Amino acid sequence: MTKIGFIGTGWTDIGQIKAFQKSGLIPQAIFSRSYDKAKAIADRYSIPEIYTDWKKLIESPKIDLVSIVLPTFMHSEVIRYARRSGKAFICEAPFLSAGEIEDLISRKNKLEIIDYELRFTPHFIKMKDLIGENRIGRVESFHFEYLNNSALNKEIKWDWSNDLQLGGGYLNLVGGHFIDLGNYLFGNYQKIIETKLHIYQPEKEDNKGRLREVTADDEAYLKLEYPDKVFGEIFISQMSDKEEKLLFEVKGSGGKLKLENNELLLENDNSVKKVDLNYDQSLFTGFDNNLFTIGSFFLGQRIKQALEGKDNFEFPGLKDALVNQKLLDKVYKTLPEKA
């Protein structure tokens, strides 16, 4: 059995534990600074080990893989400790800077994964195949949109994600996944053409009632150039009037691919066809059935096989994170506008 320890209780509780558990990985341990919070999650998923010290979790002899889902400014420290303890890991991006990642990159061939789980969804794997098969002709452009309204809730308190110096910002925390997808599908970006960043609420109260400045973005727009003159737009916002929307369109000289509501459509020759993605959607009954959860399930399967010595798969690692972080660092040299 392949056992995993989860350091953090945000995305882990929302989707990752369920998806990894469904994929065959065994949740063995959970860390939170709050024992009560860790205990509640442990009870929910039948996790036997509870920690309020993340180092103790990593040291557990029963853990085969560590999942690091913590504030950005903690990623590097936890990775280094996992390495010293000889543990494989999967870690969320981003990092505080490209330089921080360069200091972490190792030449050793270990299972050290950056959690770009969208690469592992049947949707984007099939999209990449169709592009490679020239089903829409020469790719000319793509447009990616991910919208929700979480920033409009003024009851949500200020935390580290509102502080750019601590690695906050919606482009940092969510946009990096879509920057990575662009690189995965079309090759690494060549040029930044245009950027826009916005902050919805310039000040927020923290948990102690103090008014704190918000320095990290709630909305971002990027226009990038990729190899072979492919132009891409990425627009993400938590300032939308919609609860959640994900749209990805790729336009080619002979057609278009459109992903929306978990359906992939192929448009060409004056027809629109739904693409068969060849996976059992009933697997995700009772899940938050979004692409992040679906990708985590399929990534979890590959991780399990790799740890059992059955699959030496190509996974996104720190070098991929470095490419994306260099772009983020350049974008964040511009100051977000107050909306």
Number of C-alpha atoms within 10 A of each C-alpha: 10 17 18 26 28 29 27 19 21 13 14 20 16 13 19 23 27 21 26 24 17 17 19 18 23 20 23 23 24 30 27 21 14 12 15 12 15 24 19 12 20 20 10 10 14 14 20 12 17 23 21 17 15 20 15 12 23 31 15 15 10 15 20 21 26 24 24 26 21 20 19 20 17 15 20 16 10 20 21 12 15 20 14 11 14 14 20 20 24 21 22 21 27 28 26 22 15 18 13 14 21 13 9 14 13 12 6 7 6 13 20 23 21 21 25 25 23 22 25 20 21 19 22 21 15 16 23 15 12 16 19 15 10 14 20 22 17 16 22 18 20 22 17 22 17 18 19 17 16 17 18 15 10 11 9 13 16 21 15 17 21 25 17 17 14 17 22 25 27 24 27 26 17 15 24 20 22 22 24 23 19 21 17 17 16 22 14 18 21 15 13 15 12 12 18 17 24 22 25 19 18 16 15 19 17 15 11 8 10 12 13 16 15 24 22 28 30 29 25 22 19 20 17 22 19 19 13 12 12 20 21 23 21 21 20 24 28 23 21 18 12 11 11 13 15 16 15 18 19 21 20 20 14 15 20 22 24 20 20 13 11 14 12 22 18 20 18 17 9 6 8 14 11 13 16 12 17 9 10 7 10 8 14 16 8 8 14 14 15 13 20 21 24 27 22 26 28 20 22 23 18 21 27 23 16 14 17 12 9 11 13 13 11 9 19 19 19 20 15 17 24 21 17 25 26 14 16 21 16 11 20 18 8 11 14 21 15 14 13
